[in-house]
């Protein structure tokens, strides 16, 4: 499973530091081979079978009648198992929209940068879409991805046909806050196509290029093997919230709430390897002072899921601390906080064509 939202499936701390001039020509970046594809939900998946067997039920709908906190206390399942199940469960839904907003704060040699990023990921049957819009006093850019012809209208009776093995990618720095116009093509705006699974020699796949998939809204792995441990116990962390400037305490546990559950976890930084690749690509055409020398180094990652009684995600809060490695100024400490909302109602979910903007005012 891949956790927390990206350019491809995305949401998170996109380019949260001093970016400088974003769009100068640089050589391509070579990343590890990454096989991409839609994640099909199956009740035969190992994590689903484990959670259902431990709960003593046959269907996920019956989970709401089980005391999952007691299952954890009785050691019938582990916290990382619940986190993996929570993430995998979203792929059961044919319609899903995830909207997010994050704030990244960084400082180097007295220069401070406040970077705002808005993101939207949509699954509409077999159509997928992702947008990132990021801006600050120093830099701004926007990118949008489709797995179908973006000139088509997804609100029509007959949905567009998805591409067999490629995606459309738009990128622009013609951006005034959230007033992005992807159709205003200029030397600073471009449309590219990437393959999903590198079918031809010399042509990169989207996920191999950017490190993350269009078909998943998460940025890094959250499962038992990637939980942060200390002496074989889940490790608690304090991480500063960039939005409140207060320390958030993450004690890994599942708690009951009025709506259902609150799941808090800390993630081993190694789980953010692919996400770090994506952040690295955001400066691939940046000026010398802004371009990253290597992937950022994650030091702290904390997540808090707000779930209903069926363990469906309603919203997520994320706090991260990492070091950006600049080509000129060295390490740049960065804190980033993200808030994501999940919408499952089909009537509230649509994919804009390339001429339409997204309303982020309700986040």
C-alpha positions, 0 to 999 in steps of 0.5 A: 500500500502507498500512503499519502497523497502526491502528484500521482496519487497525491497529497502531502508536502509538495516542494515545501521550501525555497524553490526559486525559479522553477522551469529551467531545462535540466537533464532527466532524472533516472529513478528505480523501476516502478510498475504502476497500475490500478489497485483492485479491491479484493476480499481475498487480499491477505490484510482483509482476510486477517482483519475479518477473521480476527473480527469473526465476521464475513463482510466488512459492513459488519465491522461496525459492530466489533470492538476493534480496540479490544482486538488490538488489546487482545493482540489478535491484530496489530496496529499496522494491520489496521492501518493497512486495512484502512488504506486498502479499504478505500479501493473498494469505492468506485467513486472517491474524491480526496481534497487536501491543503498543506502548509510547509515552512522552511528557513535557510540562512535567514531566508524563510519560505511559506509554501501553500499546496492544494491537491485533489485526487479523484477516482470516478469508476475507471477514470483517474485525476490528480492536481497539485497547485503550490505557491509561495512568495518565492515560487509557484507551479501547478500540475494536473494528470488524467488517464483519459483525454482531458478535453472530454466532459466527465459529466456527460451520460457516456464517460470518456474512455480511459487510455490503454497505457498512458496518462496526460500530464500538464505543468505550468508556472502561469499561476496566480494563487489558485487561478491556474489556466492549463489551456493558456499554453506558453513557454512556461506551460506544457502538456506531456504524455507518459506511459503507465508501464514503460512499454517502449524502450527509451520512454519512461513510465509516469510512476518511474519518472515521478516516484508515485502512482496516479492510481493511489491517493497516498504517498508512503507505505503504512503497514506493520513492517513500516511502523516506527519501532523502538525496542520492538514497541511502537515509538511515539513522536512529537512533531511541530504542526506548521499551521498551529506552530504547536507540537503534536504528540503522536502516540500510536493507538486506536481510540473510539470517538463519537464518529467511530475511531481515531487512529494515530501512527508514526511511520518509519522514514524509510517508507517515504522513499518513493515520496522523496523521489517525487519531491525531488522531481519538483525541482528538476527544472529549478534554478541552481539555488533551489534545485535539490542535490538529492532526495529529501531526508525524512526524520519524522512522520506522524498521521492521524486518521479519523474513521467511521465505525466501518473504518472508512477514512473521513479525514486525515491530518499529517505532520512531517519533518524533513531535511531538503538537500539543496545544491548550494545551501545544504540541508534546509529543515522543513516542517509540513502539515497536511489536512485531507478530506475524503468524499464518497458521495457520487453526486459530489464527485466530478473530474474537471476537464482541462478548461475547468478549475477546482473549488478548494474553498470548502477545505 
